[in-house]
Amino acid sequence: MIIDYVVPMVFHEDEEWRKNFPKVGRYYTEKDQMEFVRYRSWGTEQMLIQLVKKNMPWVRNIYILLAQESQKQDWMDEEGVRVVYHREFVPEWALPTFNSRAMEMFLKDIPDISDHFVYGNDDMYPVGRLEVEDFFVDGKPCLHMTEKVFPSHPNNFQTACMNGLNFVAKEFGLKFRDKWYKNGHSIAPILKSTCEHLWERGEAEIRASVSPFRRINNFNQYIYSWWQFFANEYVDKVPNRKYVNVRKPLEEVEATLLDPEMKIVCVNDHECTPDYKKYGEVVKKTLQKIIQK
């Protein structure tokens, strides 16, 4: 089975990239400022690629999604790494975009993307050895959905998720309000055919969900996993994984990354972090230890 790895990246200190930011000013809000959590780099991007090569050696190509040429780093010329600029897979009407949710709607259009691929954010680290069967079994994605109570006062992310969940669920005669399903915030297996099916079924709704910055009416890449779940086209298993964010003590973040039982660890940034650079340095040193094992 041919499997590609897809990861979006952004380097917020790039002056050329910054020049394009206000061009979509009518969507701009204070929370979308360039120094905000969703844009800042921890300097671990190259280490992520090294970990993919080390612990997922069966990956054919690693696709790095970048806004423009000025974002490209010298180390991205490594063998097995393919840089794809937004304009190569996101249609012109949706550009420029500073919204990973919007980009996720067009993953199927990445040039030469494999029929089976995995998608992860740049804070999701494969810290242990992973096999193809951790993501796909008999061609089906490996998922583990947990039923959760939906918050009475949802935030932007949760509201967007509920919108996407109901977009998918209506094909199966379902409607959600007080509960939802979560597969965990981790590297996700995706089928290109599932992406294409949802576009064929609901192109107008997907197009309406796309915006340059994050909005509550966005869908995100979870729609692909939800469709597999409702269609019963999945295998109920996932590798050992854990989500931590940088509101946790530094010692806990480091211990989680070094836990020999962990296969994937997401170290999520947060706007309330007093000194994210301090956390970034600890994460970088810890990842280097894992790479050198």
Residue frames relative to the residue before (quaternion, step in Angstrom):
aa qw qx qy qz dx dy dz
M 1.0000 0.0000 0.0000 0.0000 0.00 0.00 0.00
I 0.3039 -0.7415 0.5715 0.1769 3.57 -0.86 0.98
I 0.0167 0.8039 -0.5910 0.0651 3.57 -0.74 1.10
D 0.1705 -0.7705 0.6088 0.0808 3.56 -0.94 0.98
Y 0.3175 -0.7157 0.5922 0.1903 3.53 -1.30 0.46
V 0.1033 -0.8094 0.5779 0.0153 3.60 -0.79 1.02
V 0.0991 0.7930 -0.5948 0.0868 3.58 -0.88 0.96
P 0.2906 -0.7369 0.5786 0.1943 3.63 -0.84 0.91
M 0.0489 -0.7882 0.6130 0.0252 3.57 -1.10 0.68
V 0.0301 -0.7710 0.6352 0.0338 3.53 -1.27 0.48
F 0.1698 -0.7730 0.6074 0.0681 3.55 -1.05 0.87
H 0.2725 -0.8550 0.4225 0.1272 3.52 0.08 1.39
E 0.6288 0.5456 -0.3525 0.4274 3.62 1.18 -0.27
D 0.4705 0.6780 -0.4290 0.3673 3.58 1.31 -0.03
E 0.3750 -0.7674 0.4788 0.2030 3.59 -0.44 1.24
E 0.6245 0.5379 -0.3481 0.4467 3.60 1.01 -0.70
W 0.6414 0.5107 -0.3126 0.4797 3.57 1.01 -0.82
R 0.6381 0.5456 -0.3235 0.4364 3.58 0.98 -0.83
K 0.6123 0.5775 -0.3532 0.4085 3.58 1.04 -0.73
N 0.6864 0.4911 -0.2803 0.4573 3.59 1.08 -0.68
F 0.5018 0.7154 -0.4012 0.2747 3.55 1.20 -0.50
P 0.7558 0.3982 -0.2546 0.4532 3.67 0.70 -0.91
K 0.4672 0.7000 -0.4450 0.3061 3.62 1.21 -0.07
V 0.7172 0.3198 -0.2363 0.5723 3.57 1.24 -0.27
G 0.0857 0.8854 -0.4527 0.0616 3.53 1.11 0.80
R 0.6156 0.5667 -0.3765 0.3977 3.60 1.02 -0.57
Y 0.6743 0.4376 -0.2956 0.5162 3.59 1.26 -0.22
Y 0.5052 0.7039 -0.3926 0.3084 3.53 1.28 -0.26
T 0.0013 0.7615 -0.6481 -0.0041 3.55 -1.11 0.80
E 0.6942 -0.4722 0.3315 0.4304 3.57 -1.23 0.29
K 0.6686 0.5178 -0.3072 0.4364 3.57 1.00 -0.78
D 0.6615 0.4957 -0.3078 0.4712 3.58 1.24 -0.18
Q 0.3448 0.7499 -0.5058 0.2510 3.59 1.18 0.26
M 0.6437 -0.6063 0.3164 0.3434 3.55 -1.05 0.80
E 0.6776 0.4779 -0.3082 0.4663 3.59 1.08 -0.55
F 0.4563 0.6984 -0.4494 0.3194 3.58 1.26 -0.07
V 0.7465 -0.4919 0.2495 0.3723 3.50 -1.25 0.68
R 0.7139 0.4920 -0.3009 0.3972 3.62 0.83 -0.83
Y 0.7123 0.4425 -0.2675 0.4746 3.60 1.21 -0.18
R 0.6346 0.5859 -0.3572 0.3557 3.59 1.00 -0.62
S 0.3757 -0.7334 0.5365 0.1824 3.52 -1.12 0.85
W 0.3249 -0.7389 0.5589 0.1903 3.56 -1.07 0.78
G 0.4833 -0.6758 0.4322 0.3507 3.57 1.25 -0.19
T 0.5542 0.6197 -0.3828 0.4028 3.59 1.24 0.39
E 0.3841 0.7748 -0.4556 0.2111 3.59 1.25 -0.02
Q 0.6688 0.4844 -0.3133 0.4689 3.59 0.89 -0.85
M 0.6234 0.5384 -0.3374 0.4557 3.58 1.05 -0.71
L 0.5963 0.5540 -0.3573 0.4580 3.57 1.08 -0.71
I 0.6685 0.4943 -0.3034 0.4656 3.59 0.87 -0.93
Q 0.6377 0.5240 -0.3244 0.4622 3.59 1.00 -0.78
L 0.6562 0.5057 -0.3080 0.4677 3.58 1.04 -0.77
V 0.6103 0.5320 -0.3520 0.4696 3.59 1.04 -0.71
K 0.6751 0.4904 -0.2960 0.4648 3.58 0.88 -0.91
K 0.6812 0.5003 -0.2842 0.4526 3.57 1.00 -0.83
N 0.8274 0.2801 -0.1014 0.4761 3.57 0.75 -1.06
M 0.7389 0.2583 -0.1959 0.5907 3.57 1.31 -0.08
P 0.0321 0.8729 -0.4865 0.0180 3.62 0.81 0.99
W 0.5933 0.5828 -0.3480 0.4325 3.57 1.28 -0.26
V 0.4712 0.6577 -0.4516 0.3761 3.62 1.25 -0.07
R 0.4143 -0.7160 0.5064 0.2433 3.59 -0.89 0.94
N 0.7991 -0.0452 0.0831 0.5937 3.57 0.61 -1.19
I 0.2532 -0.7088 0.6323 0.1836 3.53 -1.21 0.62
Y 0.1610 -0.7969 0.5792 0.0594 3.57 -0.50 1.22
I 0.1175 -0.7732 0.6215 0.0463 3.57 -0.75 1.09
L 0.2349 -0.7928 0.5528 0.1037 3.57 -0.63 1.16
L 0.0109 0.8147 -0.5755 0.0694 3.57 -0.62 1.20
A 0.5841 -0.6057 0.4183 0.3421 3.56 -1.16 0.61
Q 0.8014 -0.1156 0.1635 0.5636 3.59 0.85 -0.96
E 0.7383 -0.4535 0.2822 0.4118 3.56 -1.33 0.26
S 0.6359 0.5565 -0.3405 0.4124 3.60 0.99 -0.74
Q 0.6157 0.5543 -0.3392 0.4457 3.58 1.24 -0.32
K 0.5496 0.6522 -0.3866 0.3510 3.59 1.18 -0.47
Q 0.2408 -0.7637 0.5885 0.1121 3.56 -0.99 0.95
D 0.6352 -0.5657 0.3636 0.3799 3.60 -1.09 0.67
W 0.6710 0.5239 -0.3144 0.4201 3.59 0.94 -0.82
M 0.5589 0.6240 -0.3877 0.3847 3.59 1.22 -0.23
D 0.5447 0.6037 -0.3990 0.4238 3.58 1.30 0.05
E 0.3756 0.7453 -0.4739 0.2808 3.58 1.29 0.10
E 0.5922 -0.5627 0.4429 0.3695 3.53 -1.23 0.56
G 0.7941 0.3020 -0.2321 0.4737 3.56 -0.99 0.85
V 0.6484 0.4743 -0.3157 0.5049 3.58 1.31 -0.08
R 0.0552 -0.7917 0.6083 0.0074 3.57 -0.88 0.97
V 0.2596 -0.7580 0.5818 0.1399 3.56 -0.74 1.08
V 0.0532 -0.7750 0.6297 0.0038 3.57 -0.93 0.97
Y 0.2738 -0.7693 0.5565 0.1535 3.57 -0.71 1.08
H 0.6793 -0.5256 0.3238 0.3968 3.56 -1.12 0.69
R 0.6691 0.5289 -0.3132 0.4176 3.58 0.89 -0.89
E 0.6187 0.5697 -0.3388 0.4218 3.60 1.23 -0.36
F 0.8099 0.1854 -0.1213 0.5431 3.60 1.17 -0.30
V 0.6579 0.4329 -0.3101 0.5326 3.61 1.21 -0.30
P 0.4555 -0.7027 0.4641 0.2887 3.65 -0.73 0.96
E 0.6713 -0.5432 0.3370 0.3751 3.53 -1.18 0.64
W 0.6454 0.5479 -0.3348 0.4138 3.59 1.00 -0.77
A 0.7130 0.4301 -0.2521 0.4930 3.60 1.22 -0.39
L 0.6172 0.5497 -0.3369 0.4511 3.60 1.28 0.16
P 0.5645 -0.2095 -0.7981 -0.0236 1.54 -2.15 1.29
T 0.1959 -0.7750 0.5868 0.1290 3.55 -1.20 0.46
F 0.1373 -0.7626 0.6290 0.0629 3.53 -1.15 0.78
N 0.5727 0.5923 -0.3154 0.4709 3.51 1.33 0.49
S 0.3452 -0.7613 0.5097 0.2033 3.59 -0.42 1.20
R 0.5830 0.5771 -0.3830 0.4248 3.61 1.08 -0.58
A 0.6460 0.5146 -0.3177 0.4658 3.56 0.99 -0.82
M 0.6486 0.5240 -0.3161 0.4526 3.57 0.91 -0.90
E 0.6457 0.5583 -0.3182 0.4125 3.56 1.00 -0.83
M 0.5914 0.5724 -0.3705 0.4305 3.58 1.17 -0.39
F 0.7562 0.3808 -0.1902 0.4970 3.61 1.18 -0.46
L 0.2699 0.7981 -0.5042 0.1897 3.59 1.19 0.36
K 0.6117 0.5774 -0.3425 0.4185 3.58 1.07 -0.71
D 0.7050 0.4774 -0.2542 0.4586 3.59 1.18 -0.51
I 0.3737 0.6923 -0.5148 0.3406 3.59 1.24 0.27
P 0.5074 -0.6814 0.4188 0.3207 3.63 -0.66 1.01
D 0.8684 0.0525 -0.0764 0.4872 3.57 -0.93 1.04
I 0.2998 0.7565 -0.5325 0.2328 3.61 1.13 0.42
S 0.5009 -0.6673 0.4636 0.2982 3.58 -1.00 0.81
D 0.6248 -0.5480 0.3994 0.3869 3.58 -1.22 0.44
H 0.7324 0.2300 -0.1541 0.6221 3.57 1.17 -0.64
F 0.1552 0.7860 -0.5888 0.1070 3.59 -0.75 0.98
V 0.3076 -0.7173 0.5858 0.2185 3.55 -1.29 0.28
Y 0.1823 -0.7859 0.5884 0.0545 3.52 -1.09 0.83
G 0.0856 0.7967 -0.5935 0.0759 3.55 -0.85 0.98
N 0.4827 -0.6266 0.5185 0.3250 3.55 -1.20 0.49
D 0.6142 -0.5946 0.3703 0.3635 3.57 -1.21 0.33
D 0.6398 0.4737 -0.3512 0.4929 3.59 1.24 0.30
M 0.5700 0.5663 -0.3794 0.4589 3.58 1.28 0.35
Y 0.0857 -0.8545 0.5119 -0.0215 3.53 -0.28 1.32
P 0.2942 -0.7389 0.5752 0.1913 3.62 -0.78 0.98
V 0.0820 -0.8669 0.4917 0.0055 3.57 0.21 1.30
G 0.7569 0.2707 -0.1792 0.5673 3.60 1.26 -0.21
R 0.6710 -0.5043 0.3580 0.4090 3.54 -1.27 0.36
L 0.0751 -0.7951 0.6019 0.0006 3.56 -0.89 1.02
E 0.2565 -0.7582 0.5843 0.1340 3.54 -1.15 0.72
V 0.6823 -0.4550 0.3683 0.4381 3.56 -1.28 0.30
E 0.6817 0.5246 -0.2819 0.4250 3.58 0.96 -0.95
D 0.5428 0.5842 -0.4123 0.4405 3.59 1.25 -0.03
F 0.7634 0.3372 -0.1710 0.5238 3.57 1.26 -0.40
F 0.8023 0.0632 -0.0161 0.5934 3.59 1.07 -0.73
V 0.0171 -0.7607 0.6488 -0.0004 3.54 -1.03 0.90
D 0.8256 -0.0423 -0.0345 0.5616 3.58 -0.66 1.14
G 0.7160 -0.4700 0.2381 0.4581 3.56 1.05 0.81
K 0.6304 0.5375 -0.3357 0.4484 3.58 1.25 -0.14
P 0.5196 -0.6426 0.4586 0.3268 3.62 -1.01 0.74
C 0.3592 -0.7051 0.5713 0.2179 3.55 -1.15 0.70
L 0.0676 0.7985 -0.5862 0.1194 3.56 -0.63 1.21
H 0.0574 -0.7587 0.6396 0.1098 3.53 -1.31 0.19
M 0.1242 -0.8262 0.5488 0.0291 3.55 -0.16 1.30
T 0.1343 -0.7683 0.6235 0.0535 3.53 -1.02 0.93
E 0.3580 -0.7297 0.5399 0.2185 3.56 -0.84 0.98
K 0.0490 -0.8097 0.5843 -0.0260 3.57 -0.79 1.07
V 0.4997 -0.5952 0.5263 0.3451 3.55 -1.27 0.42
F 0.3776 -0.7262 0.5229 0.2378 3.58 -0.81 0.96
P 0.5336 -0.6591 0.4177 0.3261 3.63 -0.85 0.93
S 0.4994 -0.6560 0.4796 0.3005 3.57 -1.09 0.72
H 0.7592 0.1916 -0.1307 0.6081 3.59 1.23 -0.47
P 0.0783 -0.8556 0.5106 0.0322 3.60 0.41 1.19
N 0.4149 -0.6759 0.5462 0.2696 3.53 -1.20 0.57
N 0.7735 -0.3499 0.2513 0.4648 3.55 -1.33 -0.06
F 0.6752 0.5034 -0.2921 0.4531 3.57 0.86 -0.98
Q 0.6914 0.4851 -0.2866 0.4521 3.59 0.82 -0.98
T 0.6368 0.5196 -0.3289 0.4651 3.59 1.01 -0.77
A 0.6425 0.5136 -0.3172 0.4721 3.57 0.98 -0.87
C 0.6381 0.5281 -0.3265 0.4553 3.58 0.99 -0.81
M 0.6570 0.5046 -0.3189 0.4604 3.59 0.91 -0.85
N 0.6149 0.5373 -0.3448 0.4630 3.58 1.05 -0.71
G 0.6877 0.4805 -0.2772 0.4684 3.56 0.90 -0.91
L 0.6228 0.5499 -0.3328 0.4461 3.55 1.04 -0.81
N 0.7113 0.4405 -0.2673 0.4781 3.59 0.86 -0.89
F 0.5527 0.5765 -0.3926 0.4561 3.59 1.17 -0.47
V 0.7010 0.4425 -0.2605 0.4948 3.58 0.92 -0.90
A 0.6914 0.5430 -0.2875 0.3800 3.56 0.82 -1.08
K 0.6139 0.5859 -0.3749 0.3732 3.60 0.98 -0.66
E 0.5553 0.5898 -0.3927 0.4355 3.60 1.18 -0.43
F 0.7432 0.3762 -0.1916 0.5190 3.57 1.19 -0.63
G 0.5579 -0.6461 0.3656 0.3711 3.57 1.28 0.36
L 0.5454 0.6206 -0.3839 0.4123 3.57 1.17 0.55
K 0.0704 -0.7708 0.6321 0.0364 3.54 -1.26 0.52
F 0.1287 -0.8175 0.5601 0.0377 3.58 -0.82 1.00
R 0.0058 -0.7893 0.6139 -0.0088 3.52 -1.18 0.70
D 0.8130 0.2801 -0.1152 0.4972 3.58 0.76 -1.09
K 0.7689 0.2084 -0.1565 0.5839 3.58 1.25 -0.13
W 0.0598 -0.7788 0.6219 0.0562 3.54 -1.31 0.29
Y 0.3996 -0.7054 0.5347 0.2385 3.55 -1.30 0.20
K 0.1049 -0.7959 0.5955 0.0290 3.54 -0.99 0.92
N 0.2674 -0.7664 0.5674 0.1386 3.55 -0.99 0.91
G 0.5836 -0.5634 0.3811 0.4436 3.57 1.25 -0.04
H 0.4311 -0.6952 0.5213 0.2432 3.54 -1.10 0.77
S 0.3793 0.7167 -0.4771 0.3388 3.55 0.12 1.30
I 0.7081 -0.3933 0.3379 0.4793 3.57 -1.31 -0.14
A 0.1784 -0.8350 0.5192 0.0363 3.57 -0.64 1.17
P 0.3420 -0.7081 0.5741 0.2281 3.59 -1.01 0.80
I 0.0378 -0.8110 0.5829 -0.0341 3.58 -0.86 0.97
L 0.2730 -0.7297 0.6030 0.1717 3.54 -1.15 0.68
K 0.4924 -0.6545 0.4894 0.2995 3.56 -0.89 0.92
S 0.6320 0.5501 -0.3307 0.4343 3.59 1.03 -0.78
T 0.6210 0.5267 -0.3424 0.4687 3.60 1.11 -0.62
C 0.6178 0.5338 -0.3357 0.4697 3.57 1.00 -0.81
E 0.6798 0.4976 -0.2836 0.4581 3.57 0.88 -0.98
H 0.6327 0.5394 -0.3329 0.4448 3.57 1.00 -0.80
L 0.6866 0.4835 -0.2954 0.4555 3.59 0.85 -0.92
W 0.6250 0.5157 -0.3385 0.4783 3.58 1.09 -0.61
E 0.6547 0.5054 -0.3180 0.4634 3.58 0.94 -0.81
R 0.7063 0.4737 -0.2557 0.4598 3.56 1.02 -0.80
G 0.8463 0.0759 0.0169 0.5270 3.58 0.97 -0.80
E 0.0619 0.8459 -0.5274 0.0494 3.58 0.90 0.87
A 0.6599 0.5203 -0.3272 0.4322 3.60 0.85 -0.90
E 0.6738 0.4917 -0.2974 0.4645 3.59 0.96 -0.84
I 0.6445 0.5071 -0.3295 0.4679 3.58 0.98 -0.78
R 0.6470 0.5159 -0.3240 0.4586 3.58 0.89 -0.90
A 0.6699 0.5071 -0.3002 0.4517 3.59 0.95 -0.85
S 0.6537 0.5302 -0.3109 0.4414 3.58 1.18 -0.51
V 0.6040 0.6027 -0.3414 0.3941 3.59 1.22 -0.42
S 0.1143 0.7819 -0.6048 0.0994 3.59 -0.89 0.96
P 0.6211 -0.5818 0.3719 0.3706 3.62 -1.13 0.56
F 0.7700 0.1724 -0.1054 0.6053 3.58 1.12 -0.69
R 0.6685 -0.5221 0.3470 0.4001 3.57 -1.22 0.36
R 0.0423 0.7730 -0.6299 0.0624 3.53 -0.93 1.01
I 0.6301 -0.5867 0.3536 0.3658 3.57 -1.15 0.53
N 0.6629 0.5006 -0.3241 0.4527 3.61 1.16 -0.33
N 0.4211 0.7032 -0.4699 0.3277 3.61 1.27 0.14
F 0.2648 -0.6441 0.6699 0.2572 3.51 -1.40 0.28
N 0.1638 -0.7655 0.6009 0.1618 3.58 -1.28 0.11
Q 0.7576 -0.4265 0.2504 0.4261 3.56 -1.30 0.10
Y 0.4821 0.6621 -0.4452 0.3620 3.61 1.20 -0.12
I 0.5372 0.6375 -0.4176 0.3615 3.61 1.12 -0.47
Y 0.6351 0.5405 -0.3421 0.4329 3.59 1.05 -0.65
S 0.6665 0.4820 -0.2936 0.4870 3.58 1.00 -0.82
W 0.6363 0.5239 -0.3431 0.4506 3.60 0.97 -0.77
W 0.6340 0.5203 -0.3493 0.4532 3.60 0.97 -0.74
Q 0.6398 0.5145 -0.3311 0.4650 3.62 0.92 -0.83
F 0.6509 0.5336 -0.3054 0.4453 3.54 1.02 -0.87
F 0.7195 0.4378 -0.2628 0.4708 3.60 0.74 -0.99
A 0.6773 0.4701 -0.2887 0.4867 3.58 1.14 -0.62
N 0.3607 -0.7455 0.4712 0.3036 3.58 1.34 -0.13
E 0.4670 0.6418 -0.4564 0.4022 3.54 1.08 0.83
Y 0.5631 0.5573 -0.4027 0.4585 3.54 0.68 1.15
V 0.3331 -0.6897 0.5975 0.2375 3.56 -1.36 0.18
D 0.3760 -0.7617 0.4913 0.1926 3.56 -0.74 1.10
K 0.5276 0.5694 -0.4773 0.4118 3.56 0.10 1.34
V 0.0176 0.7740 -0.6329 0.0055 3.56 -1.13 0.65
P 0.5467 -0.5996 0.4582 0.3629 3.61 -1.16 0.47
N 0.6356 -0.5029 0.4024 0.4256 3.57 -1.24 0.32
R 0.1102 0.7977 -0.5744 0.1470 3.54 -0.70 1.08
K 0.0543 -0.7982 0.5994 0.0251 3.55 -1.21 0.42
Y 0.2658 -0.7320 0.6117 0.1391 3.50 -1.22 0.73
V 0.0785 0.7545 -0.6504 0.0395 3.56 -0.95 0.92
N 0.1538 -0.7688 0.6007 0.1562 3.57 -1.12 0.45
V 0.6533 -0.5962 0.3290 0.3310 3.50 -1.23 0.48
R 0.4522 0.6076 -0.5020 0.4176 3.54 1.15 0.59
K 0.5501 0.5913 -0.3891 0.4432 3.57 1.31 -0.22
P 0.6089 -0.5393 0.4090 0.4137 3.63 -1.15 0.43
L 0.6209 -0.5702 0.3935 0.3668 3.56 -1.08 0.73
E 0.6425 0.5440 -0.3252 0.4307 3.57 0.97 -0.85
E 0.6545 0.5082 -0.3117 0.4650 3.58 1.03 -0.74
V 0.6237 0.5287 -0.3352 0.4681 3.58 1.03 -0.79
E 0.6737 0.4973 -0.2930 0.4616 3.58 0.87 -0.96
A 0.6690 0.5077 -0.3018 0.4513 3.60 0.91 -0.93
T 0.6344 0.5283 -0.3317 0.4565 3.58 1.03 -0.74
L 0.6516 0.5130 -0.3132 0.4627 3.59 0.95 -0.86
L 0.7411 0.4180 -0.2169 0.4787 3.60 1.01 -0.83
D 0.4284 0.7067 -0.4641 0.3190 3.60 1.25 -0.08
P 0.3929 -0.7555 0.4683 0.2360 3.65 -0.51 1.10
E 0.6184 0.5490 -0.3428 0.4458 3.60 1.23 -0.32
M 0.6283 0.5619 -0.3379 0.4188 3.58 1.20 -0.45
K 0.2429 -0.7572 0.5925 0.1285 3.54 -1.12 0.81
I 0.7846 0.0661 -0.0102 0.6163 3.58 1.06 -0.81
V 0.0134 -0.7824 0.6226 -0.0045 3.57 -0.93 0.91
C 0.1840 -0.7522 0.6249 0.0996 3.54 -0.92 0.99
V 0.0973 -0.7727 0.6261 0.0388 3.57 -0.73 1.09
N 0.1282 -0.8562 0.5000 0.0203 3.52 0.07 1.36
D 0.4301 -0.6867 0.5296 0.2509 3.54 -0.96 0.92
H 0.0775 -0.7909 0.6052 0.0458 3.57 -1.25 0.31
E 0.5356 -0.6701 0.4177 0.2994 3.54 -0.96 0.89
C 0.6603 0.5167 -0.3143 0.4453 3.60 1.18 -0.40
T 0.4361 0.7002 -0.4600 0.3285 3.59 1.27 0.06
P 0.4175 -0.7393 0.4619 0.2566 3.62 -0.60 1.06
D 0.8038 0.0162 0.0244 0.5942 3.60 1.00 -0.75
Y 0.1537 -0.8360 0.5201 0.0830 3.57 0.20 1.25
K 0.5990 0.5739 -0.3714 0.4171 3.61 1.10 -0.56
K 0.6082 0.5409 -0.3481 0.4651 3.57 1.10 -0.65
Y 0.6469 0.4924 -0.3103 0.4927 3.57 0.99 -0.83
G 0.6339 0.5539 -0.3284 0.4283 3.56 0.97 -0.86
E 0.6556 0.5120 -0.3177 0.4551 3.59 0.94 -0.83
V 0.6512 0.5043 -0.3147 0.4718 3.59 0.99 -0.82
V 0.6482 0.5120 -0.3173 0.4659 3.58 0.95 -0.86
K 0.6507 0.5201 -0.3204 0.4510 3.60 0.93 -0.86
K 0.6700 0.4918 -0.3032 0.4662 3.60 0.87 -0.91
T 0.6604 0.5077 -0.3072 0.4602 3.58 1.00 -0.81
L 0.6534 0.5043 -0.3154 0.4683 3.58 0.95 -0.85
Q 0.6187 0.5452 -0.3471 0.4467 3.59 1.04 -0.72
K 0.6133 0.5405 -0.3415 0.4638 3.59 1.05 -0.73
I 0.6668 0.5033 -0.2999 0.4606 3.57 0.95 -0.92
I 0.6493 0.5255 -0.3146 0.4509 3.59 0.95 -0.87
Q 0.7311 0.4535 -0.2329 0.4535 3.57 0.98 -0.85
K 0.4322 0.7063 -0.4636 0.3152 3.61 1.24 -0.07
